[in-house]
């Protein structure tokens, strides 16, 4: 399977939820978790999640912060 972001490269891991392949560069940069903020039934056995857990959680918190800022602007 080819990499989602680099189609010319072979994927070294696959997201079981979304069935996307990712190359080593994407895995090293922690861009491989397709949807870290939502439920995933594969998370307990996911290699991607184990390697990128901290970065994925950080991105989720950043997204939540952005949503709150937008909501505050809409209220005001």
KEKE-3310 file (N, C-alpha, C; in steps of 0.2 Angstrom, whole numbers, plus 5000, padded with zeros to 4 digits):
npx = (5004:5002:5009:4999:5001:5013:5013:5022:5029:5031:5020:5024:5016:4999:4984:4971:4958:4955:4961:4972:4989:5005:5021:5038:5043:5032:5027:5038:5036:5025:5012:5004:4993:4977:4965:4965:4958:4945:4935:4942:4941:4952:4963:4969:4978:4986:5000:5004:4997:5004:5017:5015:5007:5009:5011:4999:4989:4993:4990:4976:4972:4976:4967:4955:4957:4957:4944:4937:4941:4935:4921:4920:4922:4911:4900:4902)
npy = (4994:5011:5027:5039:5053:5053:5047:5041:5033:5018:5012:5009:5007:5004:5012:5005:5009:5019:5014:5018:5020:5024:5031:5029:5042:5050:5043:5045:5059:5059:5061:5051:5046:5046:5051:5056:5062:5057:5042:5026:5010:5002:5006:5001:4991:4998:5002:5014:5023:5020:5024:5038:5044:5055:5066:5066:5068:5081:5088:5086:5093:5106:5108:5108:5120:5129:5128:5133:5146:5151:5149:5158:5170:5170:5171:5184)
npz = (5000:4996:5003:5011:5010:5003:4989:4980:4988:4997:5010:5027:5038:5042:5044:5052:5054:5045:5034:5027:5021:5027:5026:5032:5035:5038:5049:5058:5059:5066:5059:5055:5063:5059:5063:5078:5088:5089:5093:5091:5087:5085:5093:5104:5100:5091:5081:5076:5085:5097:5095:5092:5102:5111:5103:5096:5105:5109:5098:5097:5109:5105:5094:5101:5108:5098:5093:5104:5104:5092:5095:5106:5099:5090:5099:5105)
capx = (5000:5006:5008:4993:5004:5018:5010:5027:5033:5028:5018:5027:5011:4992:4979:4966:4952:4954:4964:4977:4996:5010:5028:5042:5044:5025:5027:5042:5034:5018:5007:5001:4986:4972:4959:4967:4953:4939:4935:4945:4941:4959:4968:4973:4983:4988:5007:5004:4995:5009:5023:5013:5002:5010:5010:4992:4985:4994:4986:4969:4971:4976:4961:4950:4958:4955:4936:4934:4942:4930:4915:4919:4921:4904:4896:4903)
capy = (5000:5017:5032:5043:5059:5053:5041:5038:5029:5012:5013:5004:5005:5005:5014:5000:5012:5023:5010:5022:5018:5029:5029:5030:5049:5052:5040:5048:5065:5058:5063:5045:5045:5049:5054:5055:5065:5053:5035:5021:5003:4998:5010:4997:4987:5002:5004:5021:5027:5019:5028:5045:5046:5061:5071:5066:5071:5088:5091:5086:5099:5112:5109:5110:5127:5133:5128:5137:5153:5152:5149:5164:5175:5169:5173:5191)
capz = (5000:4996:5008:5010:5009:4998:4985:4977:4993:5000:5017:5031:5043:5039:5049:5052:5054:5038:5028:5024:5022:5029:5025:5038:5037:5041:5055:5062:5061:5069:5055:5053:5066:5054:5067:5085:5093:5089:5095:5086:5090:5085:5096:5109:5096:5085:5082:5075:5091:5102:5093:5091:5107:5114:5098:5094:5111:5109:5092:5099:5113:5100:5090:5106:5110:5092:5093:5109:5102:5087:5099:5109:5094:5088:5105:5105)
cpx = (5004:5005:5003:4996:5010:5017:5016:5031:5028:5026:5021:5022:5004:4988:4973:4959:4950:4957:4968:4984:5000:5017:5032:5043:5037:5025:5032:5040:5027:5012:5003:4994:4981:4967:4960:4962:4946:4940:4938:4945:4948:4964:4972:4979:4986:4995:5008:5003:5001:5015:5021:5008:5003:5008:5002:4988:4986:4990:4978:4967:4971:4970:4955:4950:4956:4947:4933:4935:4936:4923:4914:4918:4914:4899:4896:4901)
cpy = (5006:5022:5037:5050:5059:5046:5038:5033:5023:5014:5007:5003:5007:5007:5009:5003:5015:5019:5014:5020:5024:5027:5031:5038:5052:5049:5043:5055:5065:5061:5057:5044:5049:5053:5053:5058:5061:5046:5031:5014:4999:5001:5006:4993:4991:5004:5011:5025:5026:5023:5036:5047:5053:5067:5072:5069:5079:5091:5091:5092:5106:5113:5111:5118:5132:5134:5133:5145:5155:5153:5156:5170:5175:5172:5181:5194)
cpz = (5000:5002:5006:5007:5004:4994:4981:4982:4996:5008:5021:5037:5040:5045:5047:5051:5047:5032:5024:5026:5024:5029:5032:5040:5040:5048:5060:5064:5064:5065:5053:5057:5062:5058:5075:5090:5093:5091:5089:5090:5090:5089:5101:5106:5091:5086:5081:5082:5097:5101:5093:5096:5109:5109:5096:5099:5111:5103:5094:5104:5110:5097:5095:5107:5104:5092:5098:5107:5097:5090:5102:5105:5091:5093:5105:5099)
residu = (UNK:UNK:UNK:UNK:UNK:UNK:UNK:UNK:UNK:UNK:UNK:UNK:UNK:UNK:UNK:UNK:UNK:UNK:UNK:UNK:UNK:UNK:UNK:UNK:UNK:UNK:UNK:UNK:UNK:UNK:UNK:UNK:UNK:UNK:UNK:UNK:UNK:UNK:UNK:UNK:UNK:UNK:UNK:UNK:UNK:UNK:UNK:UNK:UNK:UNK:UNK:UNK:UNK:UNK:UNK:UNK:UNK:UNK:UNK:UNK:UNK:UNK:UNK:UNK:UNK:UNK:UNK:UNK:UNK:UNK:UNK:UNK:UNK:UNK:UNK:UNK)
# end
